[in-house]
Amino acid sequence: MDIAAVSQSAMSSPQSLTWGPAEVAAALGLTEASFRARRPDLEAAGFPRRLPALRGRWSAEAVTAWIALAGTDERDEGGRA
C-alpha cells in the first residue's frame, strides 16, 4: 500500500487527522513490529513524536510531511552518501 492510499484511507476515518502505530507503519512500508523496533532511530532522524495529548497517536500530516522530506535525502539506508 503506498502513502497516498494510506493517507486517503486515514482521511476517511473519524480519527482522520491522527494515525495509530499500524497506520504509521503502513505509511512507512513497515510491519507494526518493525516500526516499533525502529522508532527510536526514526525519531533520532527527525521522525515526528507522538502527540502528547493523544497517547499512542501521531499527526498524519506530520508523518506524511516527514516521509516526503526524508525522500529528498541523498544517503542510502546505510547512511552513506
The first five atom37 places (N, CA, C, CB, O) and aatype in JSON, in Angstrom:
{
  "aatype": [12, 3, 9, 0, 0, 19, 15, 5, 15, 0, 12, 15, 15, 14, 5, 15, 10, 16, 17, 7, 14, 0, 6, 19, 0, 0, 0, 10, 7, 10, 16, 6, 0, 15, 13, 1, 0, 1, 1, 14, 3, 10, 6, 0, 0, 7, 13, 14, 1, 1, 10, 14, 0, 10, 1, 7, 1, 17, 15, 0, 6, 0, 19, 16, 0, 17, 9, 0, 10, 0, 7, 16, 3, 6, 1, 3, 6, 7, 7, 1, 0],
  "atom_mask": [
    [1, 1, 1, 1, 1],
    [1, 1, 1, 1, 1],
    [1, 1, 1, 1, 1],
    [1, 1, 1, 1, 1],
    [1, 1, 1, 1, 1],
    [1, 1, 1, 1, 1],
    [1, 1, 1, 1, 1],
    [1, 1, 1, 1, 1],
    [1, 1, 1, 1, 1],
    [1, 1, 1, 1, 1],
    [1, 1, 1, 1, 1],
    [1, 1, 1, 1, 1],
    [1, 1, 1, 1, 1],
    [1, 1, 1, 1, 1],
    [1, 1, 1, 1, 1],
    [1, 1, 1, 1, 1],
    [1, 1, 1, 1, 1],
    [1, 1, 1, 1, 1],
    [1, 1, 1, 1, 1],
    [1, 1, 1, 0, 1],
    [1, 1, 1, 1, 1],
    [1, 1, 1, 1, 1],
    [1, 1, 1, 1, 1],
    [1, 1, 1, 1, 1],
    [1, 1, 1, 1, 1],
    [1, 1, 1, 1, 1],
    [1, 1, 1, 1, 1],
    [1, 1, 1, 1, 1],
    [1, 1, 1, 0, 1],
    [1, 1, 1, 1, 1],
    [1, 1, 1, 1, 1],
    [1, 1, 1, 1, 1],
    [1, 1, 1, 1, 1],
    [1, 1, 1, 1, 1],
    [1, 1, 1, 1, 1],
    [1, 1, 1, 1, 1],
    [1, 1, 1, 1, 1],
    [1, 1, 1, 1, 1],
    [1, 1, 1, 1, 1],
    [1, 1, 1, 1, 1],
    [1, 1, 1, 1, 1],
    [1, 1, 1, 1, 1],
    [1, 1, 1, 1, 1],
    [1, 1, 1, 1, 1],
    [1, 1, 1, 1, 1],
    [1, 1, 1, 0, 1],
    [1, 1, 1, 1, 1],
    [1, 1, 1, 1, 1],
    [1, 1, 1, 1, 1],
    [1, 1, 1, 1, 1],
    [1, 1, 1, 1, 1],
    [1, 1, 1, 1, 1],
    [1, 1, 1, 1, 1],
    [1, 1, 1, 1, 1],
    [1, 1, 1, 1, 1],
    [1, 1, 1, 0, 1],
    [1, 1, 1, 1, 1],
    [1, 1, 1, 1, 1],
    [1, 1, 1, 1, 1],
    [1, 1, 1, 1, 1],
    [1, 1, 1, 1, 1],
    [1, 1, 1, 1, 1],
    [1, 1, 1, 1, 1],
    [1, 1, 1, 1, 1],
    [1, 1, 1, 1, 1],
    [1, 1, 1, 1, 1],
    [1, 1, 1, 1, 1],
    [1, 1, 1, 1, 1],
    [1, 1, 1, 1, 1],
    [1, 1, 1, 1, 1],
    [1, 1, 1, 0, 1],
    [1, 1, 1, 1, 1],
    [1, 1, 1, 1, 1],
    [1, 1, 1, 1, 1],
    [1, 1, 1, 1, 1],
    [1, 1, 1, 1, 1],
    [1, 1, 1, 1, 1],
    [1, 1, 1, 0, 1],
    [1, 1, 1, 0, 1],
    [1, 1, 1, 1, 1],
    [1, 1, 1, 1, 1]
  ],
  "atom_positions": [
    [[0.86, -1.17, 0.0], [0.0, 0.0, 0.0], [0.9, 1.23, 0.0], [-0.97, 0.0, 1.23], [1.82, 1.31, 0.82]],
    [[0.67, 2.17, -0.88], [1.51, 3.37, -0.94], [0.99, 4.45, 0.0], [1.58, 3.91, -2.37], [-0.11, 4.34, 0.55]],
    [[1.78, 5.49, 0.18], [1.46, 6.57, 1.12], [0.15, 7.26, 0.76], [2.59, 7.59, 1.17], [-0.61, 7.64, 1.65]],
    [[-0.12, 7.43, -0.53], [-1.36, 8.09, -0.94], [-2.57, 7.26, -0.53], [-1.38, 8.32, -2.46], [-3.58, 7.8, -0.08]],
    [[-2.47, 5.94, -0.67], [-3.58, 5.07, -0.29], [-3.78, 5.09, 1.22], [-3.34, 3.63, -0.78], [-4.91, 5.14, 1.7]],
    [[-2.68, 5.04, 1.97], [-2.78, 5.09, 3.43], [-3.37, 6.42, 3.86], [-1.4, 4.87, 4.09], [-4.25, 6.46, 4.72]],
    [[-2.89, 7.5, 3.26], [-3.37, 8.83, 3.6], [-4.86, 8.96, 3.29], [-2.58, 9.9, 2.86], [-5.62, 9.48, 4.12]],
    [[-5.28, 8.5, 2.12], [-6.69, 8.58, 1.73], [-7.55, 7.76, 2.68], [-6.88, 8.09, 0.29], [-8.63, 8.2, 3.08]],
    [[-7.08, 6.57, 3.04], [-7.82, 5.72, 3.97], [-7.96, 6.39, 5.32], [-7.12, 4.36, 4.12], [-9.03, 6.39, 5.92]],
    [[-6.87, 6.97, 5.81], [-6.9, 7.63, 7.11], [-7.8, 8.85, 7.1], [-5.49, 8.04, 7.52], [-8.5, 9.11, 8.08]],
    [[-7.8, 9.59, 6.01], [-8.59, 10.82, 5.96], [-10.09, 10.54, 5.9], [-8.19, 11.64, 4.76], [-10.89, 11.46, 6.11]],
    [[-10.48, 9.31, 5.63], [-11.91, 9.0, 5.57], [-12.43, 8.44, 6.89], [-12.17, 8.0, 4.45], [-13.62, 8.13, 7.01]],
    [[-11.56, 8.29, 7.89], [-11.98, 7.74, 9.16], [-12.25, 8.86, 10.17], [-10.92, 6.77, 9.71], [-11.84, 10.0, 9.96]],
    [[-12.95, 8.53, 11.26], [-13.23, 9.55, 12.27], [-11.97, 10.13, 12.9], [-14.1, 8.96, 13.35], [-11.97, 11.28, 13.33]],
    [[-10.9, 9.36, 12.94], [-9.64, 9.84, 13.51], [-8.7, 10.23, 12.37], [-8.99, 8.76, 14.41], [-7.51, 9.91, 12.39]],
    [[-9.25, 10.93, 11.38], [-8.54, 11.21, 10.14], [-7.28, 12.03, 10.29], [-9.44, 11.9, 9.22], [-6.38, 11.93, 9.44]],
    [[-7.17, 12.82, 11.32], [-6.0, 13.67, 11.46], [-4.87, 13.0, 12.23], [-6.39, 14.96, 12.14], [-3.75, 13.51, 12.27]],
    [[-5.17, 11.87, 12.83], [-4.15, 11.15, 13.59], [-4.07, 9.7, 13.14], [-4.45, 11.22, 15.1], [-5.05, 9.13, 12.66]],
    [[-2.9, 9.13, 13.31], [-2.67, 7.71, 12.97], [-2.15, 6.99, 14.2], [-1.68, 7.56, 11.78], [-1.37, 7.53, 14.98]],
    [[-2.59, 5.74, 14.33], [-2.02, 4.85, 15.34], [-0.8, 4.17, 14.75], [0.0, 0.0, 0.0], [-0.44, 4.41, 13.6]],
    [[-0.15, 3.31, 15.53], [1.07, 2.67, 15.06], [0.89, 1.83, 13.8], [1.62, 1.8, 16.15], [1.81, 1.75, 12.98]],
    [[-0.25, 1.2, 13.62], [-0.47, 0.39, 12.42], [-0.5, 1.25, 11.16], [-1.79, -0.39, 12.54], [0.08, 0.88, 10.14]],
    [[-1.18, 2.4, 11.23], [-1.24, 3.3, 10.07], [0.12, 3.93, 9.78], [-2.28, 4.41, 10.31], [0.51, 4.07, 8.62]],
    [[0.84, 4.3, 10.83], [2.18, 4.87, 10.64], [3.09, 3.83, 10.0], [2.78, 5.36, 11.99], [3.81, 4.13, 9.04]],
    [[3.06, 2.61, 10.52], [3.88, 1.54, 9.96], [3.56, 1.32, 8.49], [3.68, 0.24, 10.75], [4.47, 1.18, 7.67]],
    [[2.28, 1.28, 8.15], [1.88, 1.08, 6.75], [2.38, 2.21, 5.87], [0.35, 0.98, 6.64], [2.84, 1.97, 4.75]],
    [[2.31, 3.45, 6.36], [2.79, 4.59, 5.59], [4.29, 4.49, 5.33], [2.46, 5.89, 6.31], [4.77, 4.95, 4.3]],
    [[5.02, 3.89, 6.27], [6.46, 3.74, 6.14], [6.85, 2.46, 5.39], [7.11, 3.73, 7.5], [8.02, 2.23, 5.09]],
    [[5.86, 1.64, 5.08], [6.14, 0.37, 4.4], [6.76, -0.65, 5.33], [0.0, 0.0, 0.0], [7.52, -1.52, 4.9]],
    [[6.43, -0.56, 6.62], [6.97, -1.47, 7.62], [5.85, -2.25, 8.28], [7.77, -0.7, 8.68], [4.68, -1.86, 8.2]],
    [[6.2, -3.35, 8.92], [5.24, -4.01, 9.79], [5.15, -3.18, 11.06], [5.65, -5.51, 10.09], [6.02, -2.37, 11.35]],
    [[4.11, -3.39, 11.81], [3.98, -2.64, 13.07], [5.12, -3.0, 14.02], [2.62, -2.94, 13.73], [5.65, -2.12, 14.7]],
    [[5.5, -4.26, 14.08], [6.6, -4.68, 14.95], [7.91, -4.02, 14.52], [6.75, -6.22, 14.93], [8.69, -3.59, 15.37]],
    [[8.15, -3.96, 13.22], [9.36, -3.33, 12.72], [9.36, -1.83, 13.03], [9.5, -3.56, 11.2], [10.39, -1.27, 13.4]],
    [[8.21, -1.19, 12.86], [8.11, 0.23, 13.19], [8.45, 0.47, 14.66], [6.7, 0.77, 12.87], [9.21, 1.38, 15.0]],
    [[7.86, -0.35, 15.53], [8.12, -0.18, 16.96], [9.61, -0.36, 17.28], [7.28, -1.19, 17.78], [10.17, 0.38, 18.1]],
    [[10.24, -1.33, 16.64], [11.66, -1.58, 16.88], [12.54, -0.45, 16.34], [12.08, -2.91, 16.24], [13.55, -0.1, 16.95]],
    [[12.15, 0.13, 15.22], [12.96, 1.16, 14.57], [12.62, 2.58, 15.02], [12.8, 1.06, 13.09], [13.31, 3.53, 14.66]],
    [[11.55, 2.72, 15.8], [11.07, 4.05, 16.18], [12.14, 4.92, 16.83], [9.92, 3.91, 17.11], [12.24, 6.1, 16.47]],
    [[12.94, 4.43, 17.77], [13.97, 5.3, 18.35], [14.93, 5.86, 17.29], [14.77, 4.54, 19.41], [15.29, 7.04, 17.34]],
    [[15.34, 5.03, 16.35], [16.23, 5.51, 15.28], [15.52, 6.48, 14.36], [16.78, 4.33, 14.47], [16.11, 7.46, 13.92]],
    [[14.25, 6.21, 14.07], [13.48, 7.13, 13.22], [13.34, 8.49, 13.9], [12.09, 6.55, 12.92], [13.52, 9.52, 13.26]],
    [[13.03, 8.48, 15.19], [12.89, 9.74, 15.92], [14.22, 10.49, 15.99], [12.35, 9.48, 17.34], [14.25, 11.72, 15.94]],
    [[15.32, 9.75, 16.11], [16.64, 10.38, 16.1], [16.92, 11.05, 14.76], [17.74, 9.35, 16.42], [17.71, 11.99, 14.67]],
    [[16.28, 10.54, 13.7], [16.43, 11.11, 12.35], [15.38, 12.17, 12.06], [16.34, 10.0, 11.31], [15.23, 12.6, 10.92]],
    [[14.64, 12.6, 13.09], [13.68, 13.68, 12.92], [12.24, 13.24, 12.73], [0.0, 0.0, 0.0], [11.37, 14.08, 12.49]],
    [[11.97, 11.95, 12.83], [10.59, 11.47, 12.69], [9.73, 12.09, 13.78], [10.53, 9.92, 12.76], [10.17, 12.21, 14.93]],
    [[8.5, 12.5, 13.45], [7.63, 13.14, 14.45], [7.37, 12.24, 15.66], [6.3, 13.54, 13.81], [7.23, 11.02, 15.54]],
    [[7.3, 12.86, 16.8], [6.95, 12.12, 18.02], [5.43, 12.05, 18.15], [7.58, 12.8, 19.28], [4.7, 12.79, 17.49]],
    [[4.98, 11.15, 19.01], [3.53, 11.03, 19.24], [2.98, 12.35, 19.77], [3.23, 9.89, 20.23], [3.69, 13.13, 20.4]],
    [[1.7, 12.57, 19.52], [1.03, 13.76, 20.03], [0.83, 13.61, 21.53], [-0.35, 13.99, 19.31], [0.26, 12.61, 21.97]],
    [[1.3, 14.56, 22.33], [1.26, 14.42, 23.78], [-0.14, 14.22, 24.36], [1.87, 15.62, 24.42], [-0.31, 13.45, 25.3]],
    [[-1.11, 14.88, 23.81], [-2.47, 14.79, 24.35], [-3.22, 13.55, 23.85], [-3.26, 16.04, 24.0], [-4.27, 13.2, 24.38]],
    [[-2.69, 12.91, 22.83], [-3.35, 11.74, 22.24], [-2.39, 10.56, 22.29], [-3.81, 12.02, 20.77], [-1.84, 10.15, 21.26]],
    [[-2.2, 10.04, 23.45], [-1.22, 8.99, 23.66], [-1.35, 7.88, 22.62], [-1.36, 8.41, 25.05], [-2.43, 7.35, 22.38]],
    [[-0.23, 7.56, 22.02], [-0.2, 6.48, 21.06], [-0.64, 6.86, 19.66], [0.0, 0.0, 0.0], [-0.85, 5.98, 18.83]],
    [[-0.78, 8.17, 19.37], [-1.2, 8.6, 18.04], [-0.25, 9.68, 17.53], [-2.66, 9.13, 18.08], [0.31, 10.47, 18.29]],
    [[-0.1, 9.68, 16.21], [0.77, 10.64, 15.54], [-0.07, 11.51, 14.62], [1.89, 9.91, 14.75], [-1.14, 11.1, 14.16]],
    [[0.41, 12.7, 14.35], [-0.21, 13.57, 13.36], [0.01, 12.96, 11.98], [0.35, 15.03, 13.44], [1.16, 12.78, 11.56]],
    [[-1.06, 12.64, 11.27], [-0.95, 12.09, 9.92], [-0.23, 13.07, 9.01], [-2.34, 11.75, 9.35], [0.57, 12.66, 8.17]],
    [[-0.51, 14.35, 9.17], [0.12, 15.38, 8.34], [1.63, 15.44, 8.6], [-0.52, 16.75, 8.61], [2.41, 15.54, 7.66]],
    [[2.03, 15.38, 9.87], [3.45, 15.44, 10.21], [4.2, 14.22, 9.69], [3.63, 15.56, 11.72], [5.32, 14.34, 9.19]],
    [[3.59, 13.05, 9.81], [4.23, 11.83, 9.31], [4.37, 11.89, 7.8], [3.42, 10.58, 9.73], [5.43, 11.57, 7.26]],
    [[3.31, 12.3, 7.11], [3.35, 12.39, 5.65], [4.4, 13.4, 5.19], [1.97, 12.79, 5.1], [5.13, 13.15, 4.23]],
    [[4.49, 14.54, 5.88], [5.49, 15.55, 5.54], [6.9, 15.01, 5.77], [5.26, 16.84, 6.36], [7.8, 15.25, 4.96]],
    [[7.11, 14.29, 6.87], [8.43, 13.74, 7.16], [8.84, 12.74, 6.08], [8.44, 13.07, 8.56], [9.99, 12.73, 5.64]],
    [[7.9, 11.91, 5.66], [8.2, 10.94, 4.61], [8.61, 11.67, 3.33], [6.99, 10.01, 4.35], [9.58, 11.29, 2.68]],
    [[7.87, 12.7, 2.98], [8.18, 13.46, 1.77], [9.57, 14.1, 1.86], [7.11, 14.55, 1.52], [10.33, 14.07, 0.89]],
    [[9.9, 14.67, 3.01], [11.2, 15.3, 3.19], [12.32, 14.28, 3.29], [11.19, 16.18, 4.42], [13.41, 14.5, 2.77]],
    [[12.07, 13.17, 3.96], [13.09, 12.13, 4.1], [13.46, 11.55, 2.75], [12.6, 11.01, 5.04], [14.58, 11.08, 2.56]],
    [[12.54, 11.59, 1.82], [12.8, 11.09, 0.48], [13.76, 11.94, -0.31], [0.0, 0.0, 0.0], [14.22, 11.53, -1.38]],
    [[14.07, 13.15, 0.19], [15.0, 14.02, -0.52], [16.43, 13.8, -0.06], [14.61, 15.47, -0.32], [17.36, 14.38, -0.63]],
    [[16.63, 12.98, 0.98], [17.97, 12.69, 1.48], [18.72, 11.85, 0.46], [17.91, 11.96, 2.86], [18.2, 10.83, 0.0]],
    [[19.91, 12.27, 0.1], [20.67, 11.56, -0.92], [21.43, 10.37, -0.38], [21.62, 12.5, -1.58], [22.07, 9.66, -1.15]],
    [[21.38, 10.15, 0.92], [22.08, 8.99, 1.51], [21.23, 7.74, 1.33], [22.4, 9.22, 3.01], [20.01, 7.82, 1.27]],
    [[21.91, 6.59, 1.26], [21.18, 5.33, 1.22], [20.84, 4.94, 2.64], [22.02, 4.22, 0.51], [21.15, 5.67, 3.58]],
    [[20.19, 3.78, 2.83], [19.76, 3.37, 4.14], [20.91, 3.17, 5.11], [18.98, 2.13, 4.05], [20.71, 3.24, 6.33]],
    [[22.1, 2.92, 4.6], [23.25, 2.73, 5.46], [23.84, 4.03, 5.94], [0.0, 0.0, 0.0], [24.8, 4.03, 6.71]],
    [[23.28, 5.16, 5.51], [23.74, 6.45, 5.96], [24.92, 6.98, 5.16], [0.0, 0.0, 0.0], [25.54, 7.98, 5.54]],
    [[25.23, 6.32, 4.07], [26.36, 6.75, 3.24], [25.88, 7.61, 2.09], [27.13, 5.54, 2.69], [24.79, 7.4, 1.58]],
    [[26.68, 8.57, 1.7], [26.33, 9.45, 0.57], [26.53, 8.74, -0.74], [27.16, 10.74, 0.59], [26.29, 9.32, -1.8]]
  ]
}
